[in-house]
Amino acid sequence: NGTTAEAEIELCFDDDGDSDNNAAEGKQSSGDIVILADELDPPSFVDYIRGGAELKVAVAIDFTASNGDPRKEDSLHYFHRKSSTGPMEQNDYETAMDQICSILAEYDSDQKFPVWGFGAKVDGQISHCFSCKDPAGSLRMGVTSDGISEVAEVNGVAGILAAYKHTFKSGIAMSQPTDMTQVIKAAAHHARSDLNKALQEGIQAYNVLLIFTNGQIDDLEATMETINNVQDQPLSIVIVGVGPGDFSTLAEAVANRNDASSGRDYVRFVDMKEHKADATDLVSTSLRGVPEQMAMYLSKHDIDPNPPKPQELTIAPYNAAESREAQVTVSKQGGTINVKTKGGGSASATVEAPATPATGDGSDGGGFLGGAAGIKAKTEILKQGKRLMGRHKRSFGRIQKKYQRQFDRMVDGKIKGMLPKFK
């Protein structure tokens, strides 16, 4: 596990001063020498992920009145369209959640994420930790119970965004103060529960709490104290500042906490407006250090990674319409020649009757496709047949590339493709 081992070697000496390591011969011991030896490097994030460990996500959203009336354009929670018929545009909260959660979701197999809100009145009562999916239902539970996590869980990143929007339709009243201590406690309890369940299943789990806020925290000292109190939990905390506000006080408090702490560095603050122009930069800055924090925590608690899981390749069921072989059928109905392929493509050409009835077996331009009209029809059919085959060839090429990409991704593994985004 990368710890330092101590080895004791007993040295004995003969009368002539030569050393002898065999104390069993009865020679007098002249003391012990302790040799410190470094073992293997500590397990890395990649080692844990390859062994089946999961990086889970919890989301907390600021619904305080300082964000502004969501019905007005100057609100950070404003939903709008660029045009009357166009799709809904994402606000800054949605953009940040979508971009960051989409990366972390790749490491969570069940795709179930608790989404909490804080700073709003639910059924007339101020709440600093409620489920965005079911605000009223979550009031019956304490923040350090499994119930508050289970009732808040949604499916996938799309579920996170849907729960966020649903909160405004549930009848909440945006209020104050801004108190994120309760969601931090809930996330710590959830992280501990997740790890215990994972260990029972023979794997490991680590949680990341993403807090999205406009930064106007009322009791910063209490917030930092709560963060310090959960440092022994399998949890990293990323606070994302949303909007044009001044986050210098919050950023300084987080930085001072990390500098002064003798424990692990597991909390990070990111000002979204400084990275808004580059989605990749926002994600990498937000998640920088998380892989190391996960590996350090599990290793420190003597939780070893499992051996690498074998790669699995899933191929979609065979679809006859996507077959490379194109079977062509030619038929004649009246004055029309029809060409059909098994994949569903078709073409036709109309044969104009010649002024003089044609004769022959077709080899000299007469008979079934005789004369000038027959030659014209043949030429048209050949052209359309080539076009059909060209379309099928291009279609197969796309299918071939699709499965090649799937195969490449599975061979390389998700780790190779996703790790650079954490740097």
C-alpha positions as CSV (number, residue, x, y, z in Angstrom):
1,N,0.0,0.0,0.0
2,G,3.0,2.3,-0.4
3,T,3.7,2.3,3.4
4,T,7.3,2.2,4.7
5,A,8.3,-1.2,6.1
6,E,10.8,-1.8,8.9
7,A,13.1,-4.8,8.7
8,E,15.3,-5.8,11.7
9,I,18.6,-7.7,10.9
10,E,20.6,-9.1,13.8
11,L,24.4,-8.9,13.1
12,C,27.0,-11.1,15.0
13,F,30.8,-10.8,15.0
14,D,33.5,-13.4,15.2
15,D,36.6,-12.8,17.2
16,D,38.5,-11.7,14.1
17,G,35.9,-9.0,13.5
18,D,34.3,-10.7,10.5
19,S,30.5,-10.4,10.4
20,D,28.4,-13.5,10.6
21,N,24.6,-13.4,10.2
22,N,23.9,-16.8,11.8
23,A,23.1,-16.1,15.4
24,A,22.2,-19.7,15.8
25,E,25.9,-20.6,16.1
26,G,26.0,-19.0,19.5
27,K,28.0,-16.0,18.8
28,Q,27.2,-12.8,20.7
29,S,24.9,-10.3,19.2
30,S,26.3,-6.8,18.9
31,G,22.9,-5.1,18.3
32,D,20.1,-4.5,15.7
33,I,20.2,-2.4,12.6
34,V,16.8,-1.1,11.4
35,I,16.5,-0.7,7.6
36,L,13.8,1.4,6.2
37,A,12.6,0.3,2.8
38,D,10.0,1.8,0.5
39,E,7.6,-0.7,-0.9
40,L,5.6,-0.2,-4.1
41,D,4.1,3.2,-5.0
42,P,0.7,3.8,-3.5
43,P,-2.4,2.9,-5.5
44,S,-3.5,5.5,-8.0
45,F,-6.9,6.6,-9.1
46,V,-6.5,4.5,-12.2
47,D,-5.8,1.4,-10.2
48,Y,-9.0,1.9,-8.2
49,I,-11.2,2.6,-11.3
50,R,-9.7,-0.4,-13.2
51,G,-10.7,-2.5,-10.2
52,G,-14.3,-1.4,-10.3
53,A,-14.3,1.5,-7.8
54,E,-16.9,4.2,-8.4
55,L,-16.8,8.0,-8.2
56,K,-20.3,9.1,-7.1
57,V,-21.9,12.5,-7.4
58,A,-24.1,14.6,-5.2
59,V,-25.5,18.0,-6.2
60,A,-26.6,21.0,-4.0
61,I,-28.2,24.1,-5.5
62,D,-28.6,27.6,-4.1
63,F,-32.2,28.7,-4.1
64,T,-31.8,31.8,-2.0
65,A,-33.5,35.1,-2.9
66,S,-30.2,36.7,-3.7
67,N,-30.2,34.8,-7.0
68,G,-33.1,37.0,-8.2
69,D,-36.7,36.4,-9.3
70,P,-36.6,33.4,-11.7
71,R,-39.3,35.1,-13.8
72,K,-37.0,38.0,-14.6
73,E,-34.2,38.2,-17.1
74,D,-31.6,39.4,-14.5
75,S,-32.1,36.3,-12.3
76,L,-29.5,33.6,-12.3
77,H,-32.3,31.1,-12.4
78,Y,-34.1,32.6,-15.4
79,F,-35.3,30.2,-18.1
80,H,-35.7,31.5,-21.6
81,R,-35.7,30.9,-25.3
82,K,-33.7,32.9,-27.9
83,S,-36.8,32.8,-30.1
84,S,-40.5,32.1,-29.6
85,T,-40.2,28.7,-31.3
86,G,-36.6,27.8,-30.4
87,P,-35.4,25.4,-27.7
88,M,-34.9,26.5,-24.1
89,E,-31.5,28.1,-23.4
90,Q,-29.5,26.9,-20.4
91,N,-28.8,29.4,-17.6
92,D,-25.5,29.5,-15.8
93,Y,-26.6,27.0,-13.2
94,E,-27.7,24.5,-15.8
95,T,-24.6,25.0,-17.9
96,A,-22.3,24.4,-14.9
97,M,-24.2,21.3,-13.7
98,D,-24.4,19.8,-17.2
99,Q,-20.7,20.2,-18.0
100,I,-19.2,19.0,-14.7
101,C,-21.7,16.3,-13.9
102,S,-21.5,14.8,-17.4
103,I,-17.8,13.9,-16.8
104,L,-18.2,12.5,-13.2
105,A,-21.3,10.5,-14.3
106,E,-19.0,8.3,-16.4
107,Y,-17.6,6.7,-13.3
108,D,-20.9,5.9,-11.6
109,S,-22.6,2.7,-12.8
110,D,-26.1,3.1,-11.3
111,Q,-26.4,6.7,-12.5
112,K,-28.4,7.7,-9.4
113,F,-27.5,11.2,-8.0
114,P,-29.0,13.0,-5.0
115,V,-30.0,16.6,-5.8
116,W,-30.5,18.9,-2.9
117,G,-31.6,22.5,-2.6
118,F,-31.0,25.0,0.2
119,G,-32.1,28.5,1.1
120,A,-35.8,28.3,0.3
121,K,-39.1,27.9,2.1
122,V,-40.9,24.6,1.5
123,D,-44.5,24.6,2.7
124,G,-43.8,27.9,4.5
125,Q,-40.8,26.5,6.4
126,I,-37.2,27.6,5.6
127,S,-35.1,24.6,4.6
128,H,-31.4,24.3,4.0
129,C,-31.5,20.7,2.7
130,F,-34.4,19.5,0.7
131,S,-34.9,17.2,-2.2
132,C,-35.3,19.0,-5.5
133,K,-37.3,16.0,-6.8
134,D,-39.7,16.1,-3.9
135,P,-39.2,19.2,-1.7
136,A,-42.2,18.6,0.6
137,G,-41.5,14.9,1.0
138,S,-38.0,15.5,2.2
139,L,-38.9,17.7,5.1
140,R,-39.9,14.7,7.2
141,M,-36.3,13.4,7.3
142,G,-33.2,14.5,9.0
143,V,-30.2,15.5,6.9
144,T,-28.1,12.7,8.4
145,S,-30.5,9.9,7.5
146,D,-30.4,7.6,4.4
147,G,-34.0,8.8,3.6
148,I,-32.9,12.4,2.7
149,S,-30.5,10.9,0.1
150,E,-32.9,8.3,-1.3
151,V,-35.8,10.7,-1.8
152,A,-33.4,13.1,-3.5
153,E,-31.9,10.6,-6.0
154,V,-32.6,11.1,-9.8
155,N,-31.5,9.2,-12.8
156,G,-28.6,10.5,-14.9
157,V,-27.5,14.0,-15.7
158,A,-30.8,14.7,-17.5
159,G,-32.5,13.8,-14.2
160,I,-30.4,16.4,-12.3
161,L,-31.4,19.2,-14.7
162,A,-35.1,18.1,-14.7
163,A,-35.1,18.1,-10.8
164,Y,-33.6,21.6,-10.8
165,K,-36.4,22.9,-13.0
166,H,-39.1,20.9,-11.1
167,T,-38.1,22.7,-7.9
168,F,-39.6,26.0,-9.2
169,K,-42.9,24.2,-10.1
170,S,-43.2,22.7,-6.6
171,G,-44.3,25.9,-4.9
172,I,-41.1,26.8,-3.0
173,A,-40.4,30.4,-2.0
174,M,-36.8,31.6,-2.5
175,S,-35.7,32.9,0.9
176,Q,-32.6,33.5,3.0
177,P,-30.1,33.1,4.6
178,T,-27.5,31.2,2.5
179,D,-26.6,28.2,4.7
180,M,-24.8,25.2,3.0
181,T,-23.8,23.4,6.2
182,Q,-26.8,21.1,6.1
183,V,-26.2,19.8,2.6
184,I,-22.5,19.2,3.5
185,K,-23.6,17.1,6.4
186,A,-26.1,15.2,4.2
187,A,-23.4,14.6,1.6
188,A,-20.9,13.3,4.2
189,H,-23.5,10.9,5.6
190,H,-24.4,9.8,2.0
191,A,-20.7,9.3,1.2
192,R,-20.1,7.1,4.2
193,S,-23.2,5.0,3.4
194,D,-22.1,4.6,-0.2
195,L,-18.7,3.4,0.8
196,N,-20.0,0.9,3.4
197,K,-22.4,-0.6,0.8
198,A,-19.7,-0.7,-1.8
199,L,-17.3,-2.5,0.5
200,Q,-20.0,-5.1,1.3
201,E,-20.2,-5.7,-2.5
202,G,-16.4,-6.1,-2.7
203,I,-15.7,-2.7,-4.4
204,Q,-15.0,0.8,-3.4
205,A,-16.8,4.1,-3.6
206,Y,-16.0,7.8,-3.2
207,N,-18.2,10.8,-3.4
208,V,-17.9,14.3,-4.8
209,L,-20.3,17.0,-3.6
210,L,-20.9,19.8,-6.1
211,I,-22.3,23.0,-4.6
212,F,-23.6,25.6,-7.0
213,T,-24.1,29.0,-5.4
214,N,-24.0,32.7,-6.1
215,G,-21.6,32.9,-3.2
216,Q,-23.3,35.2,-0.7
217,I,-22.8,33.0,2.3
218,D,-24.2,34.4,5.6
219,D,-22.0,32.5,8.1
220,L,-18.7,31.6,6.4
221,E,-17.1,30.6,9.7
222,A,-19.7,28.0,10.4
223,T,-19.4,26.7,6.8
224,M,-15.6,26.3,7.1
225,E,-16.1,24.5,10.5
226,T,-18.6,22.1,9.0
227,I,-16.2,21.4,6.1
228,N,-13.4,20.6,8.6
229,N,-15.7,18.3,10.6
230,V,-16.3,16.0,7.6
231,Q,-12.7,15.6,6.5
232,D,-12.6,12.0,7.7
233,Q,-15.4,11.1,5.3
234,P,-14.9,9.7,1.7
235,L,-15.9,13.0,0.2
236,S,-14.5,15.8,-1.9
237,I,-16.3,19.2,-2.0
238,V,-16.3,21.4,-5.1
239,I,-18.0,24.8,-4.6
240,V,-18.8,26.5,-8.0
241,G,-19.5,30.2,-7.9
242,V,-22.3,31.1,-10.4
243,G,-23.0,34.6,-11.7
244,P,-21.2,37.9,-11.8
245,G,-20.8,38.3,-8.1
246,D,-17.6,38.9,-6.1
247,F,-16.4,35.6,-4.7
248,S,-13.1,36.8,-3.3
249,T,-14.2,36.3,0.4
250,L,-15.3,32.7,-0.2
251,A,-12.3,31.9,-2.4
252,E,-9.9,33.3,0.3
253,A,-11.6,31.3,3.0
254,V,-11.3,28.0,1.1
255,A,-7.7,28.8,0.3
256,N,-6.8,29.7,3.9
257,R,-8.5,26.5,5.1
258,N,-6.4,24.3,2.8
259,D,-3.2,26.1,3.7
260,A,-3.8,25.8,7.4
261,S,-5.2,22.3,7.5
262,S,-3.0,19.5,8.7
263,G,-5.4,17.1,7.1
264,R,-6.1,16.3,3.5
265,D,-6.9,18.9,0.9
266,Y,-10.4,18.0,-0.3
267,V,-12.3,21.2,-0.8
268,R,-12.1,23.5,-3.9
269,F,-13.7,26.7,-5.0
270,V,-14.1,27.6,-8.7
271,D,-15.4,31.0,-10.0
272,M,-17.4,30.0,-13.1
273,K,-17.2,33.4,-14.8
274,E,-13.4,33.0,-15.1
275,H,-13.9,29.8,-17.1
276,K,-17.2,30.5,-18.9
277,A,-15.6,30.8,-22.4
278,D,-14.1,27.3,-22.2
279,A,-16.2,24.4,-21.0
280,T,-13.2,22.1,-20.9
281,D,-11.3,24.6,-18.7
282,L,-14.3,24.9,-16.3
283,V,-14.5,21.1,-15.9
284,S,-10.8,20.4,-15.5
285,T,-10.4,23.3,-13.0
286,S,-13.4,22.1,-11.0
287,L,-12.2,18.5,-10.8
288,R,-8.5,19.1,-10.5
289,G,-7.2,17.0,-7.6
290,V,-10.3,14.8,-7.2
291,P,-8.6,11.6,-8.5
292,E,-5.7,12.1,-6.1
293,Q,-8.0,12.8,-3.2
294,M,-10.0,9.6,-3.8
295,A,-6.8,7.5,-4.1
296,M,-5.2,9.1,-1.0
297,Y,-8.3,8.6,1.1
298,L,-8.9,4.9,0.3
299,S,-5.2,4.1,0.6
300,K,-4.9,5.9,3.9
301,H,-7.7,3.8,5.2
302,D,-6.1,0.5,4.0
303,I,-8.7,0.0,1.3
304,D,-6.8,-1.7,-1.5
305,P,-7.9,-1.6,-5.2
306,N,-9.3,-4.8,-6.7
307,P,-7.4,-6.5,-9.6
308,P,-8.3,-4.9,-13.0
309,K,-11.7,-6.0,-14.3
310,P,-11.6,-7.6,-17.8
311,Q,-12.7,-5.4,-20.6
312,E,-16.2,-6.0,-22.0
313,L,-17.3,-5.3,-25.5
314,T,-21.0,-5.0,-26.3
315,I,-22.1,-5.3,-29.9
316,A,-25.6,-4.3,-30.9
317,P,-27.8,-7.1,-32.3
318,Y,-27.4,-7.8,-36.0
319,N,-29.7,-5.7,-38.2
320,A,-30.5,-7.2,-41.6
321,A,-31.0,-3.7,-43.0
322,E,-27.4,-2.8,-42.2
323,S,-26.0,-5.8,-43.9
324,R,-23.0,-5.2,-46.2
325,E,-24.5,-7.5,-48.9
326,A,-27.1,-5.7,-51.0
327,Q,-29.4,-8.2,-52.8
328,V,-31.0,-6.7,-55.9
329,T,-34.2,-7.8,-57.5
330,V,-35.3,-6.7,-61.0
331,S,-38.9,-7.0,-62.1
332,K,-41.1,-5.7,-64.9
333,Q,-44.6,-4.4,-64.5
334,G,-46.2,-3.2,-67.7
335,G,-43.9,-0.6,-69.1
336,T,-41.9,-0.1,-65.9
337,I,-38.7,-1.8,-64.8
338,N,-38.4,-2.0,-61.0
339,V,-35.1,-2.5,-59.1
340,K,-35.3,-3.2,-55.4
341,T,-32.7,-4.0,-52.7
342,K,-33.2,-6.0,-49.6
343,G,-32.2,-3.1,-47.5
344,G,-35.2,-1.1,-48.7
345,G,-33.8,1.0,-51.5
346,S,-35.6,1.1,-54.9
347,A,-35.4,2.6,-58.3
348,S,-37.5,2.4,-61.5
349,A,-37.3,3.3,-65.2
350,T,-40.1,3.6,-67.7
351,V,-39.7,1.8,-71.0
352,E,-41.2,3.6,-74.0
353,A,-42.7,1.3,-76.6
354,P,-40.9,1.6,-79.9
355,A,-42.7,2.6,-83.1
356,T,-41.9,-0.8,-84.6
357,P,-42.2,-3.9,-82.5
358,A,-38.8,-5.2,-81.6
359,T,-37.7,-8.8,-82.0
360,G,-34.8,-10.9,-80.8
361,D,-33.6,-12.5,-77.5
362,G,-32.3,-9.3,-76.0
363,S,-28.7,-10.0,-76.8
364,D,-28.8,-7.6,-79.8
365,G,-30.9,-4.9,-78.3
366,G,-34.3,-6.6,-79.1
367,G,-36.7,-8.7,-77.2
368,F,-37.5,-7.9,-73.5
369,L,-35.4,-4.7,-73.6
370,G,-35.1,-4.4,-77.3
371,G,-34.4,-1.4,-79.5
372,A,-33.3,2.2,-78.6
373,A,-35.9,2.3,-75.8
374,G,-34.5,-0.9,-74.3
375,I,-30.9,0.4,-74.4
376,K,-32.1,3.6,-72.8
377,A,-33.9,1.7,-70.1
378,K,-30.9,-0.5,-69.5
379,T,-28.6,2.5,-69.2
380,E,-31.0,4.2,-66.7
381,I,-31.3,1.0,-64.6
382,L,-27.6,0.6,-64.5
383,K,-27.1,4.2,-63.4
384,Q,-29.8,4.0,-60.7
385,G,-28.4,0.6,-59.6
386,K,-24.9,2.1,-59.2
387,R,-26.4,5.0,-57.2
388,L,-28.2,2.5,-55.0
389,M,-25.0,0.4,-54.5
390,G,-23.2,3.7,-53.7
391,R,-25.7,4.6,-51.0
392,H,-25.4,1.1,-49.5
393,K,-21.7,1.3,-49.6
394,R,-21.7,4.7,-47.8
395,S,-24.2,3.4,-45.3
396,F,-22.1,0.3,-44.6
397,G,-19.0,2.6,-44.2
398,R,-20.8,4.6,-41.6
399,I,-21.9,1.5,-39.7
400,Q,-18.4,0.1,-40.0
401,K,-16.9,3.3,-38.5
402,K,-19.5,3.3,-35.8
403,Y,-18.6,-0.2,-34.6
404,Q,-14.9,0.5,-35.0
405,R,-15.3,3.5,-32.7
406,Q,-17.2,1.4,-30.1
407,F,-14.5,-1.2,-30.3
408,D,-11.7,1.3,-29.9
409,R,-13.4,2.9,-26.9
410,M,-13.8,-0.5,-25.2
411,V,-10.2,-1.5,-26.0
412,D,-8.7,1.7,-24.7
413,G,-11.2,1.8,-21.8
414,K,-13.0,4.8,-20.5
415,I,-10.1,5.8,-18.3
416,K,-7.8,6.7,-21.2
417,G,-10.4,9.0,-22.7
418,M,-11.6,10.6,-19.5
419,L,-8.5,11.2,-17.4
420,P,-7.1,14.1,-19.3
421,K,-10.2,16.1,-18.4
422,F,-9.2,16.0,-14.8
423,K,-5.8,17.6,-15.4
